[in-house]
Amino acid sequence: MALVSTRTYDWQDLADDSITWGGYTEWTGNGVSIDGSTGYANLVHTTTEIDLGSDRDFYIQASADSVGTHSFVVKVDDSARSGFVDKDPTTDVMKGRYVKLQVTVVNASASAQLINIDSKVMFDPIEETFDDFSVGSTATTLPVTKNYSRILNMNYTIKHDVSDLQKFHVVLTDVTKTAPKVIGYDLDTWGKVATATTADITLKGFPRMTITNGNISVG
């Protein structure tokens, strides 16, 4: 059953406009004059919270069917119950234990209705691999082709043609989602020295979240 918006009014407001008892059938107050004002109320609905079990990094997708224009706000709280904080999925880091959605439906010509909501919280990262990648002794940008909302980590295998591979390392120094950077290091007997090397690198992160027609999409 769809949720339907109702305007806020009291008995005096209705008396001022001489509303008859016949008008109270499935009464919403939308589209009629109440205390001199005619309009349509927005519908605001908040879902039941989801418990992720612990504070976790996540991303989310959500869609709705509505009569009107709808939009979502992601609300996140942590294990300490510090309080729900509104998150913008296109810009904010999604991390917490408790998650719920607030959806607002706006309709200026009819009663706003929310017919259904479909949402999913996800944890699996996406990844891409750069084989035989030349890592410099200064910050070297990984040529990412996927759209990330957040870079999580990377794994690597050194391909340097030397006998002691253990002393070569690759460090992720910049987690900018559109241009993450790495530097090669040689952990020789004199300490850590920035050194060019070659490695197979696998980068992991969460996919970008976008908003289209009010829905939160992943990809």
N, CA, C and O of each residue as an XYZ file, in Angstrom:
876
protein
N       0.847     -1.190      0.000
C       0.000      0.000      0.000
C       0.882      1.239      0.000
O       1.841      1.325      0.766
N       0.561      2.185     -0.847
C       1.365      3.403     -0.964
C       1.161      4.307      0.243
O       0.085      4.343      0.839
N       2.224      5.038      0.591
C       2.127      6.099      1.583
C       1.714      7.381      0.871
O       2.186      7.666     -0.229
N       0.826      8.158      1.505
C       0.294      9.372      0.886
C       0.561     10.553      1.803
O       0.397     10.453      3.019
N       0.972     11.676      1.218
C       1.263     12.865      2.011
C      -0.023     13.497      2.540
O      -1.077     13.396      1.912
N       0.073     14.146      3.694
C      -1.040     14.919      4.259
C      -0.517     16.266      4.729
O       0.619     16.381      5.187
N      -1.359     17.278      4.609
C      -0.979     18.600      5.090
C      -1.234     18.707      6.590
O      -2.015     17.945      7.160
N      -0.564     19.659      7.209
C      -0.726     19.899      8.643
C      -1.791     20.968      8.858
O      -1.714     22.060      8.294
N      -2.787     20.639      9.682
C      -3.880     21.583      9.940
C      -4.562     21.186     11.250
O      -4.355     20.087     11.766
N      -5.378     22.103     11.777
C      -6.174     21.770     12.964
C      -7.637     22.058     12.681
O      -7.987     22.505     11.589
N      -8.494     21.802     13.666
C      -9.942     21.957     13.468
C     -10.306     23.407     13.164
O     -11.223     23.674     12.387
N      -9.587     24.338     13.778
C      -9.913     25.738     13.534
C      -9.600     26.124     12.091
O     -10.336     26.886     11.464
N      -8.486     25.580     11.573
C      -8.155     25.842     10.176
C      -9.280     25.376      9.262
O      -9.658     26.082      8.327
N      -9.802     24.213      9.526
C     -10.868     23.673      8.696
C     -12.144     24.478      8.854
O     -12.857     24.719      7.880
N     -12.434     24.894     10.078
C     -13.650     25.675     10.315
C     -13.589     27.013      9.578
O     -14.606     27.508      9.093
N     -12.386     27.595      9.498
C     -12.230     28.877      8.812
C     -12.576     28.772      7.332
O     -12.937     29.766      6.702
N     -12.467     27.571      6.781
C     -12.713     27.394      5.351
C     -14.011     26.650      5.077
O     -14.287     26.274      3.937
N     -14.811     26.435      6.122
C     -16.129     25.808      5.973
C     -16.049     24.469      5.256
O     -16.877     24.170      4.395
N     -15.049     23.660      5.613
C     -14.946     22.319      5.039
C     -16.095     21.465      5.576
O     -16.362     21.471      6.778
N     -16.771     20.736      4.699
C     -17.908     19.916      5.127
C     -17.449     18.517      5.501
O     -16.361     18.082      5.124
N     -18.304     17.813      6.255
C     -17.970     16.451      6.654
C     -17.761     15.547      5.439
O     -16.967     14.609      5.495
N     -18.455     15.819      4.363
C     -18.304     14.996      3.169
C     -16.908     15.045      2.577
O     -16.524     14.164      1.808
N     -16.156     16.061      2.928
C     -14.804     16.190      2.404
C     -13.763     15.399      3.168
O     -12.595     15.377      2.779
N     -14.171     14.740      4.265
C     -13.200     14.049      5.096
C     -12.912     12.624      4.652
O     -12.110     11.944      5.292
N     -13.537     12.146      3.580
C     -13.256     10.807      3.081
C     -11.837     10.751      2.534
O     -11.500     11.469      1.592
N     -11.001      9.892      3.129
C      -9.590      9.802      2.750
C      -8.969     11.193      2.693
O      -8.293     11.546      1.726
N      -9.202     11.960      3.719
C      -8.810     13.369      3.739
C      -7.297     13.535      3.867
O      -6.681     12.966      4.769
N      -6.701     14.310      2.969
C      -5.283     14.636      3.044
C      -5.044     16.127      3.176
O      -3.980     16.554      3.625
N      -6.036     16.922      2.786
C      -5.860     18.372      2.801
C      -5.137     18.906      1.600
O      -4.960     20.117      1.474
N      -4.706     18.023      0.702
C      -3.968     18.463     -0.482
C      -4.909     19.037     -1.536
O      -5.964     18.468     -1.819
N      -4.519     20.162     -2.110
C      -5.251     20.731     -3.228
C      -6.492     21.509     -2.874
O      -7.237     21.915     -3.766
N      -6.739     21.732     -1.577
C      -7.887     22.538     -1.166
C      -7.395     23.677     -0.286
O      -6.272     23.652      0.216
N      -8.251     24.670     -0.110
C      -7.875     25.827      0.695
C      -8.049     25.503      2.175
O      -9.138     25.137      2.616
N      -6.970     25.640      2.934
C      -6.994     25.462      4.387
C      -6.415     26.722      5.006
O      -5.247     27.054      4.803
N      -7.254     27.418      5.767
C      -6.847     28.657      6.411
C      -6.239     29.625      5.386
O      -5.243     30.295      5.657
N      -6.855     29.678      4.221
C      -6.443     30.615      3.182
C      -5.287     30.170      2.326
O      -4.830     30.922      1.466
N      -4.797     28.948      2.542
C      -3.651     28.476      1.776
C      -4.004     27.187      1.043
O      -4.567     26.261      1.627
N      -3.669     27.139     -0.232
C      -3.894     25.931     -1.024
C      -2.535     25.366     -1.448
O      -1.698     26.090     -1.989
N      -2.326     24.089     -1.205
C      -1.047     23.502     -1.582
C      -1.051     21.999     -1.443
O      -2.075     21.372     -1.170
N       0.135     21.440     -1.640
C       0.314     19.994     -1.539
C       1.504     19.732     -0.624
O       2.575     20.311     -0.806
N       1.312     18.861      0.353
C       2.376     18.576      1.317
C       3.392     17.605      0.737
O       3.047     16.732     -0.060
N       4.652     17.764      1.146
C       5.667     16.774      0.809
C       5.468     15.525      1.661
O       4.954     15.602      2.777
N       5.873     14.388      1.133
C       5.852     13.134      1.879
C       7.277     12.800      2.291
O       8.160     12.685      1.441
N       7.506     12.643      3.591
C       8.829     12.292      4.101
C       8.708     10.979      4.867
O       7.925     10.870      5.811
N       9.485      9.992      4.454
C       9.434      8.667      5.085
C      10.851      8.205      5.408
O      11.755      8.338      4.583
N      11.043      7.658      6.619
C      12.341      7.122      7.034
C      12.208      5.624      7.262
O      11.303      5.175      7.965
N      13.112      4.853      6.668
C      13.064      3.404      6.782
C      13.547      2.939      8.159
O      14.153      3.706      8.908
N      13.275      1.693      8.475
C      13.816      1.081      9.686
C      15.325      0.917      9.529
O      15.799      0.578      8.444
N      16.080      1.152     10.592
C      17.537      1.059     10.502
C      17.992     -0.379     10.244
O      17.340     -1.339     10.657
N      19.126     -0.502      9.552
C      19.791     -1.780      9.316
C      21.025     -1.837     10.208
O      21.795     -0.877     10.259
N      21.224     -2.955     10.914
C      22.387     -3.149     11.773
C      23.419     -3.977     11.011
O      23.172     -5.139     10.690
N      24.583     -3.374     10.721
C      25.642     -4.063      9.987
C      26.511     -4.925     10.888
O      27.422     -5.599     10.405
N      26.241     -4.916     12.200
C      26.969     -5.759     13.149
C      28.166     -5.094     13.784
O      28.504     -5.402     14.927
N      28.814     -4.193     13.079
C      29.968     -3.439     13.585
C      30.169     -2.254     12.645
O      29.523     -2.161     11.601
N      31.072     -1.348     13.024
C      31.384     -0.229     12.135
C      32.086     -0.763     10.895
O      33.150     -1.374     10.987
N      31.478     -0.526      9.730
C      32.011     -1.068      8.497
C      31.983     -0.023      7.383
O      31.119      0.852      7.342
N      32.956     -0.145      6.482
C      32.909      0.635      5.243
C      31.886     -0.026      4.331
O      31.802     -1.252      4.268
N      31.107      0.790      3.624
C      30.095      0.219      2.745
C      29.746      1.218      1.645
O      30.154      2.379      1.676
N      28.989      0.736      0.687
C      28.351      1.617     -0.297
C      26.928      1.133     -0.490
O      26.580      0.038     -0.048
N      26.105      1.928     -1.140
C      24.675      1.657     -1.139
C      24.049      2.029     -2.480
O      24.505      2.942     -3.169
N      23.006      1.306     -2.827
C      22.172      1.705     -3.956
C      20.720      1.708     -3.478
O      20.334      0.902     -2.630
N      19.936      2.603     -4.019
C      18.539      2.732     -3.581
C      17.701      3.326     -4.707
O      18.149      4.212     -5.435
N      16.490      2.825     -4.833
C      15.561      3.355     -5.824
C      14.155      3.336     -5.235
O      13.882      2.617     -4.274
N      13.277      4.126     -5.816
C      11.899      4.205     -5.330
C      10.951      4.407     -6.500
O      11.321      4.957     -7.538
N       9.724      3.951     -6.310
C       8.622      4.289     -7.208
C       7.747      5.279     -6.453
O       7.364      5.029     -5.310
N       7.434      6.393     -7.084
C       6.680      7.430     -6.383
C       5.782      8.178     -7.349
O       5.992      8.158     -8.562
N       4.779      8.836     -6.793
C       3.971      9.796     -7.536
C       4.494     11.164     -7.147
O       4.117     11.704     -6.107
N       5.350     11.721     -7.963
C       6.053     12.950     -7.638
C       7.542     12.753     -7.850
O       7.969     11.733     -8.393
N       8.326     13.718     -7.425
C       9.786     13.654     -7.543
C      10.374     13.269     -6.194
O      10.104     13.925     -5.189
N      11.181     12.202     -6.166
C      11.715     11.733     -4.884
C      13.229     11.929     -4.803
O      13.916     12.025     -5.820
N      13.723     11.986     -3.578
C      15.159     12.097     -3.313
C      15.478     11.348     -2.030
O      14.632     11.216     -1.145
N      16.730     10.851     -1.939
C      17.161     10.071     -0.784
C      18.209     10.822      0.029
O      19.002     11.591     -0.514
N      18.198     10.585      1.337
C      19.289     10.952      2.231
C      19.691      9.692      2.981
O      18.837      9.003      3.539
N      21.006      9.379      2.999
C      21.514      8.234      3.742
C      21.870      8.697      5.149
O      22.608      9.668      5.319
N      21.348      8.005      6.154
C      21.618      8.351      7.551
C      22.440      7.234      8.185
O      22.075      6.062      8.103
N      23.568      7.610      8.826
C      24.519      6.635      9.344
C      24.840      6.945     10.804
O      25.069      8.097     11.174
N      24.852      5.895     11.624
C      25.247      6.018     13.033
C      26.314      4.964     13.322
O      26.373      3.934     12.651
N      27.167      5.228     14.336
C      28.244      4.295     14.653
C      27.883      3.391     15.824
O      26.797      3.497     16.395
N      28.815      2.493     16.175
C      28.567      1.534     17.257
C      28.374      2.213     18.603
O      27.704      1.668     19.480
N      28.950      3.393     18.778
C      28.827      4.122     20.041
C      27.492      4.837     20.168
O      27.198      5.443     21.198
N      26.683      4.764     19.110
C      25.391      5.446     19.087
C      25.575      6.949     19.294
O      24.916      7.561     20.135
N      26.478      7.524     18.516
C      26.738      8.961     18.605
C      25.600      9.787     18.025
O      25.491     10.982     18.299
N      24.748      9.146     17.219
C      23.633      9.843     16.582
C      23.724      9.740     15.072
O      24.819      9.742     14.510
N      22.593      9.653     14.424
C      22.575      9.529     12.973
C      23.041     10.838     12.318
O      22.657     11.936     12.721
N      23.877     10.675     11.302
C      24.420     11.803     10.530
C      24.001     11.623      9.078
O      24.100     10.527      8.526
N      23.530     12.709      8.460
C      23.144     12.668      7.055
C      24.388     12.576      6.176
O      25.350     13.319      6.372
N      24.363     11.659      5.207
C      25.495     11.465      4.295
C      25.047     11.648      2.856
O      23.973     11.199      2.456
N      25.891     12.315      2.091
C      25.684     12.451      0.657
C      26.487     11.346     -0.021
O      27.717     11.376      0.031
N      25.836     10.371     -0.656
C      26.577      9.244     -1.224
C      27.536      9.631     -2.341
O      28.451      8.870     -2.654
N      27.348     10.784     -2.941
C      28.226     11.199     -4.040
C      29.523     11.836     -3.546
O      30.473     11.966     -4.319
N      29.582     12.236     -2.275
C      30.776     12.932     -1.781
C      31.300     12.403     -0.448
O      32.496     12.519     -0.181
N      30.454     11.833      0.387
C      30.851     11.477      1.750
C      31.305     10.027      1.865
O      30.850      9.157      1.121
N      32.217      9.779      2.816
C      32.646      8.420      3.146
C      31.514      7.723      3.891
O      30.948      8.272      4.836
N      31.193      6.516      3.461
C      30.141      5.731      4.098
C      30.783      4.732      5.055
O      31.376      3.740      4.631
N      30.657      5.006      6.346
C      31.186      4.082      7.350
C      30.350      4.203      8.606
O      30.070      5.311      9.064
N      29.945      3.066      9.173
C      29.155      3.059     10.388
C      28.566      1.684     10.618
O      28.858      0.737      9.887
N      27.732      1.584     11.641
C      27.087      0.307     11.961
C      25.607      0.301     11.610
O      25.073     -0.706     11.143
N      24.948      1.433     11.838
C      23.499      1.508     11.622
C      23.213      2.415     10.423
O      23.755      3.515     10.316
N      22.358      1.935      9.532
C      22.057      2.664      8.302
C      20.550      2.710      8.095
O      19.857      1.708      8.276
N      20.054      3.875      7.717
C      18.664      3.974      7.296
C      18.564      5.043      6.213
O      19.472      5.855      6.037
N      17.455      5.027      5.499
C      17.227      5.950      4.400
C      16.039      6.849      4.692
O      15.026      6.408      5.234
N      16.177      8.107      4.329
C      15.048      9.030      4.367
C      14.731      9.424      2.930
O      15.597      9.907      2.201
N      13.484      9.213      2.532
C      13.076      9.569      1.181
C      12.006     10.646      1.262
O      11.064     10.550      2.049
N      12.164     11.663      0.443
C      11.200     12.765      0.365
C      10.586     12.777     -1.025
O      11.294     12.752     -2.032
N       9.249     12.817     -1.068
C       8.538     12.883     -2.346
C       7.835     14.238     -2.423
O       7.113     14.627     -1.505
N       8.054     14.951     -3.531
C       7.477     16.271     -3.745
C       6.558     16.219     -4.968
O       6.931     15.701     -6.020
N       5.359     16.762     -4.807
C       4.438     16.847     -5.936
C       3.624     18.122     -5.775
O       2.943     18.295     -4.764
N       3.682     19.010     -6.749
C       3.017     20.305     -6.644
C       1.617     20.308     -7.234
O       0.934     21.331     -7.192
N       1.172     19.166     -7.789
C      -0.144     19.152     -8.442
C      -1.024     17.990     -8.024
O      -2.158     17.881     -8.490
N      -0.528     17.118     -7.155
C      -1.316     15.985     -6.664
C      -0.712     15.517     -5.351
O       0.390     15.928     -4.988
N      -1.430     14.659     -4.638
C      -0.899     14.129     -3.390
C       0.344     13.290     -3.657
O       0.302     12.348     -4.448
N       1.451     13.628     -2.997
C       2.679     12.861     -3.144
C       2.469     11.454     -2.594
O       1.852     11.271     -1.545
N       2.992     10.456     -3.321
C       2.839      9.072     -2.883
C       4.173      8.341     -3.015
O       4.924      8.558     -3.966
N       4.448      7.483     -2.056
C       5.602      6.598     -2.103
C       5.070      5.176     -2.237
O       4.430      4.651     -1.325
N       5.342      4.560     -3.386
C       4.773      3.244     -3.673
C       5.670      2.134     -3.144
O       5.179      1.192     -2.522
N       6.967      2.225     -3.378
C       7.889      1.234     -2.806
C       9.317      1.762     -2.816
O       9.639      2.715     -3.524
N      10.172      1.119     -2.010
C      11.605      1.426     -1.944
C      12.369      0.119     -2.112
O      12.001     -0.907     -1.539
N      13.431      0.168     -2.900
C      14.323     -0.976     -3.062
C      15.737     -0.494     -2.778
O      16.228      0.418     -3.443
N      16.397     -1.105     -1.787
C      17.746     -0.645     -1.427
C      18.620     -1.832     -1.056
O      18.135     -2.903     -0.692
N      19.938     -1.604     -1.162
C      20.905     -2.657     -0.842
C      22.191     -2.029     -0.350
O      22.731     -1.125     -0.986
N      22.690     -2.515      0.802
C      23.990     -2.096      1.336
C      25.015     -3.134      0.909
O      24.790     -4.334      1.072
N      26.147     -2.682      0.360
C      27.144     -3.600     -0.189
C      28.535     -3.313      0.372
O      28.837     -2.205      0.814
N      29.376     -4.362      0.338
C      30.710     -4.275      0.938
C      31.826     -4.724     -0.005
O      32.995     -4.455      0.273
N      31.509     -5.391     -1.097
C      32.530     -5.954     -1.978
C      33.193     -4.864     -2.810
O      32.502     -4.108     -3.493
N      34.522     -4.767     -2.766
C      35.210     -3.743     -3.562
C      35.308     -4.143     -5.031
O      35.170     -5.315     -5.384
N      35.545     -3.159     -5.864
C      35.925     -3.415     -7.246
C      37.440     -3.292     -7.325
O      38.063     -2.719     -6.431
N      38.035     -3.824     -8.384
C      39.495     -3.753     -8.483
C      39.931     -3.736     -9.938
O      39.186     -4.126    -10.836
N      41.149     -3.277    -10.146
C      41.772     -3.355    -11.463
C      43.265     -3.566    -11.273
O      43.850     -3.149    -10.273
N      43.873     -4.230    -12.268
C      45.275     -4.633    -12.165
C      46.119     -3.930    -13.231
O      45.697     -3.765    -14.375
N      47.313     -3.526    -12.825
C      48.270     -2.876    -13.718
C      49.516     -3.775    -13.788
O      50.338     -3.778    -12.871
N      49.644     -4.523    -14.867
C      50.749     -5.471    -15.009
C      52.018     -4.769    -15.487
O      51.977     -3.861    -16.317
N      53.136     -5.214    -14.940
C      54.455     -4.673    -15.326
C      54.453     -3.147    -15.299
O      54.919     -2.488    -16.228
N      53.927     -2.621    -14.232
C      53.796     -1.167    -14.129
C      55.105     -0.553    -13.631
O      55.701     -1.026    -12.664
N      55.534      0.503    -14.307
C      56.779      1.183    -13.928
C      56.488      2.175    -12.799
O      55.843      3.203    -13.001
N      56.977      1.840    -11.622
C      56.783      2.683    -10.443
C      58.010      3.570    -10.277
O      59.136      3.075    -10.242
N      57.798      4.861    -10.177
C      58.913      5.784    -10.073
C      59.403      5.977     -8.650
O      58.798      5.491     -7.695
N      60.504      6.694     -8.527
C      61.051      7.052     -7.214
C      60.367      8.296     -6.658
O      60.625      8.707     -5.526
N      59.496      8.887     -7.466
C      58.606      9.964     -7.017
C      57.172      9.512     -7.288
O      56.949      8.495     -7.944
N      56.218     10.263     -6.788
C      54.813      9.866     -6.896
C      54.423      9.587     -8.346
O      54.546     10.447     -9.218
N      53.949      8.360     -8.580
C      53.572      7.916     -9.923
C      52.082      7.609     -9.941
O      51.599      6.818     -9.131
N      51.356      8.227    -10.855
C      49.902      8.079    -10.900
C      49.500      6.769    -11.563
O      49.989      6.431    -12.641
N      48.605      6.036    -10.911
C      48.053      4.828    -11.516
C      46.968      5.235    -12.518
O      46.080      6.012    -12.166
N      47.018      4.738    -13.738
C      46.052      5.144    -14.768
C      44.712      4.407    -14.621
O      44.386      3.530    -15.421
N      43.959      4.766    -13.608
C      42.707      4.058    -13.328
C      41.702      4.289    -14.452
O      41.648      5.363    -15.050
N      40.915      3.263    -14.722
C      39.870      3.355    -15.738
C      38.485      3.188    -15.144
O      37.488      3.451    -15.816
N      38.408      2.752    -13.888
C      37.122      2.568    -13.225
C      36.783      3.793    -12.384
O      37.659      4.568    -12.003
N      35.499      3.946    -12.106
C      35.029      5.081    -11.313
C      34.907      4.667     -9.847
O      34.098      3.805     -9.505
N      35.708      5.279     -8.993
C      35.741      4.939     -7.575
C      35.091      6.046     -6.736
O      35.154      7.229     -7.070
N      34.469      5.617     -5.643
C      34.040      6.579     -4.635
C      35.087      6.694     -3.533
O      35.152      7.685     -2.806
N      35.913      5.633     -3.434
C      36.922      5.611     -2.376
C      37.955      4.540     -2.693
O      37.601      3.418     -3.055
N      39.235      4.885     -2.557
C      40.306      3.907     -2.714
C      40.553      3.254     -1.362
O      40.709      3.950     -0.358
N      40.592      1.912     -1.322
C      40.757      1.192     -0.063
C      42.202      0.756      0.170
O      42.787      1.075      1.205
N      42.772      0.037     -0.776
C      44.135     -0.467     -0.596
C      44.663     -1.004     -1.922
O      43.999     -0.910     -2.954
N      45.853     -1.560     -1.877
C      46.428     -2.188     -3.071
C      47.305     -3.352     -2.654
O      47.795     -3.416     -1.526
N      47.493     -4.275     -3.593
C      48.450     -5.362     -3.452
C      49.432     -5.275     -4.610
O      49.105     -4.726     -5.662
N      50.626     -5.811     -4.426
C      51.613     -5.739     -5.513
C      52.553     -6.931     -5.463
O      52.747     -7.565     -4.426
N      53.128     -7.210     -6.625
C      54.189     -8.210     -6.755
C      55.347     -7.560     -7.503
O      55.181     -7.112     -8.637
N      56.503     -7.506     -6.882
C      57.669     -6.871     -7.500
C      58.150     -7.702     -8.685
O      58.243     -8.926     -8.591
N      58.453     -7.040     -9.795
C      58.950     -7.713    -10.998
C      60.391     -7.311    -11.299
O      60.923     -7.631    -12.362
N      61.016     -6.611    -10.360
C      62.385     -6.139    -10.549
C      63.320     -7.329    -10.778
O      63.223     -8.347    -10.093
N      64.202     -7.189    -11.726
C      65.115     -8.282    -12.087
C      66.351     -8.267    -11.204
O      67.452     -7.949    -11.652
N      66.146     -8.620     -9.931
C      67.255     -8.699     -8.977
C      67.065     -9.949     -8.134
O      65.985    -10.540     -8.121
N      68.101    -10.344     -7.441
C      68.036    -11.568     -6.643
C      67.256    -11.371     -5.344
O      66.592    -12.296     -4.876
N      67.330    -10.181     -4.764
C      66.686     -9.933     -3.469
C      65.453     -9.043     -3.663
O      65.530     -7.821     -3.538
N      64.319     -9.676     -3.970
C      63.092     -8.916     -4.199
C      62.496     -8.373     -2.910
O      61.722     -7.415     -2.933
N      62.861     -8.992     -1.769
C      62.247     -8.619     -0.513
C      62.532     -7.173     -0.118
O      61.773     -6.573      0.644
N      63.613     -6.620     -0.628
C      63.957     -5.267     -0.206
C      63.224     -4.193     -1.005
O      63.304     -3.015     -0.656
N      62.511     -4.568     -2.070
C      61.758     -3.602     -2.859
C      60.292     -3.579     -2.436
O      59.658     -4.623     -2.282
N      59.772     -2.378     -2.254
C      58.384     -2.221     -1.829
C      57.725     -1.106     -2.634
O      58.387     -0.196     -3.133
N      56.395     -1.206     -2.746
C      55.599     -0.164     -3.390
C      54.609      0.347     -2.356
O      53.914     -0.437     -1.710
N      54.549      1.661     -2.202
C      53.697      2.283     -1.189
C      52.644      3.156     -1.871
O      52.952      3.961     -2.749
N      51.412      2.977     -1.447
C      50.316      3.826     -1.933
C      50.357      5.124     -1.142
O      50.052      5.132      0.051
N      50.729      6.220     -1.791
C      50.963      7.482     -1.081
C      49.822      8.490     -1.222
O      49.752      9.458     -0.465
N      48.933      8.266     -2.186
C      47.842      9.206     -2.432
C      46.613      8.393     -2.834
O      46.646      7.648     -3.813
N      45.526      8.543     -2.067
C      44.317      7.754     -2.345
C      43.248      8.594     -3.034
O      42.061      8.282     -2.941
N      43.655      9.652     -3.722
C      42.699     10.421     -4.520
C      42.015      9.468     -5.495
O      42.682      8.756     -6.245
N      40.676      9.457     -5.483
C      39.941      8.411     -6.200
C      40.102      8.454     -7.710
O      39.925      7.433     -8.374
N      40.431      9.610     -8.265
C      40.607      9.711     -9.718
C      42.069      9.593    -10.140
O      42.350      9.396    -11.322
N      43.000      9.710     -9.202
C      44.420      9.676     -9.563
C      45.267      9.198     -8.380
O      46.075      9.965     -7.858
N      45.096      7.935     -7.947
C      45.921      7.423     -6.843
C      47.386      7.319     -7.268
O      47.693      7.093     -8.438
N      48.278      7.489     -6.299
C      49.704      7.525     -6.621
C      50.486      6.515     -5.774
O      50.110      6.196     -4.646
N      51.578      6.027     -6.354
C      52.458      5.081     -5.672
C      53.903      5.526     -5.831
O      54.242      6.274     -6.748
N      54.760      5.045     -4.909
C      56.213      5.292     -4.971
C      56.922      3.978     -4.685
O      56.483      3.204     -3.834
N      58.022      3.725     -5.395
C      58.848      2.556     -5.130
C      59.930      2.862     -4.115
O      60.473      3.966     -4.084
N      60.244      1.865     -3.272
C      61.290      2.033     -2.260
C      62.207      0.816     -2.236
O      61.790     -0.318     -2.469
N      63.476      1.101     -1.943
C      64.480      0.058     -1.745
C      64.869      0.091     -0.268
O      65.475      1.054      0.202
N      64.513     -0.972      0.461
C      64.832     -1.030      1.888
C      66.208     -1.658      2.054
O      66.329     -2.783      2.538
N      67.249     -0.928      1.651
C      68.600     -1.446      1.715
C      69.160     -1.295      3.123
O      68.449     -0.894      4.045
N      70.419     -1.613      3.279
C      71.036     -1.578      4.611
C      71.150     -0.168      5.169
O      71.426      0.011      6.356
N      70.938      0.846      4.310
C      71.047      2.228      4.775
C      69.683      2.847      5.086
O      69.588      4.031      5.412
N      68.665      2.058      4.984
C      67.336      2.582      5.268
C      66.477      2.634      4.022
O      66.847      2.099      2.977
N      65.329      3.280      4.138
C      64.376      3.331      3.030
C      64.781      4.414      2.035
O      64.876      5.592      2.377
N      65.016      3.987      0.793
C      65.424      4.909     -0.252
C      64.432      4.805     -1.414
O      64.172      3.713     -1.919
N      63.884      5.944     -1.830
C      62.961      5.957     -2.962
C      63.692      5.484     -4.210
O      64.721      6.043     -4.588
N      63.146      4.437     -4.852
C      63.818      3.814     -5.995
C      62.788      3.352     -7.012
O      61.749      2.805     -6.642
N      63.067      3.568     -8.282
C      62.168      3.087     -9.333
C      62.201      1.569     -9.393
O      63.247      0.954     -9.191
N      61.048      0.970     -9.673
C      60.954     -0.482     -9.782
C      59.801     -0.831    -10.711
O      59.107      0.052    -11.215
N      59.605     -2.116    -10.930
C      58.502     -2.601    -11.761
C      57.680     -3.583    -10.945
O      58.230     -4.415    -10.224
N      56.363     -3.485    -11.059
C      55.504     -4.347    -10.237
C      54.163     -4.584    -10.913
O      53.695     -3.769    -11.708
N      53.556     -5.718    -10.580
C      52.148     -5.950    -10.900
C      51.348     -5.410     -9.720
O      51.542     -5.852     -8.587
N      50.458     -4.466     -9.971
C      49.713     -3.800     -8.899
C      48.218     -4.045     -9.076
O      47.681     -3.896    -10.173
N      47.552     -4.422     -7.987
C      46.097     -4.553     -7.977
C      45.527     -3.524     -7.010
O      45.829     -3.540     -5.817
N      44.707     -2.639     -7.539
C      44.099     -1.564     -6.755
C      42.667     -1.949     -6.408
O      41.937     -2.470     -7.252
N      42.263     -1.690     -5.160
C      40.913     -2.019     -4.713
C      40.225     -0.775     -4.160
O      40.855      0.065     -3.518
N      38.940     -0.673     -4.415
C      38.171      0.456     -3.910
C      36.687      0.211     -4.047
O      36.261     -0.815     -4.577
N      35.907      1.151     -3.571
C      34.459      1.078     -3.716
C      34.038      1.834     -4.970
O      34.633      2.857     -5.308
N      33.014      1.336     -5.662
C      32.567      2.020     -6.879
C      31.904      3.352     -6.572
O      31.399      3.581     -5.472
N      31.919      4.217     -7.562
C      31.296      5.528     -7.439
C      29.781      5.387     -7.320
O      29.170      4.538     -7.970
N      29.189      6.229     -6.483
C      27.739      6.311     -6.366
C      27.263      7.608     -6.999
O      27.825      8.673     -6.744
N      26.238      7.520     -7.816
C      25.682      8.697     -8.475
C      24.180      8.758     -8.198
O      23.570      7.773     -7.781
N      23.610      9.908     -8.434
C      22.170     10.090     -8.244
C      21.548     10.440     -9.591
O      21.914     11.431    -10.223
N      20.603      9.609    -10.017
C      19.892      9.808    -11.273
C      18.397      9.676    -11.016
O      17.932      8.661    -10.498
N      17.656     10.707    -11.381
C      16.201     10.720    -11.148
C      15.863     10.418     -9.690
O      14.864      9.762     -9.393
N      16.717     10.909     -8.781
C      16.490     10.735     -7.354
C      17.000      9.430     -6.793
O      17.066      9.276     -5.573
N      17.366      8.475     -7.648
C      17.832      7.162     -7.200
C      19.349      7.137     -7.043
O      20.066      7.815     -7.779
N      19.834      6.355     -6.084
C      21.261      6.196     -5.865
C      21.719      4.973     -6.652
O      21.276      3.854     -6.391
N      22.612      5.198     -7.620
C      23.097      4.116     -8.475
C      24.576      3.877     -8.225
O      25.287      4.758     -7.740
N      25.028      2.682     -8.559
C      26.428      2.288     -8.364
C      27.040      2.030     -9.727
O      26.441      1.364    -10.572
N      28.236      2.562     -9.938
C      28.932      2.284    -11.182
C      29.541      3.530    -11.786
O      30.166      3.461    -12.844
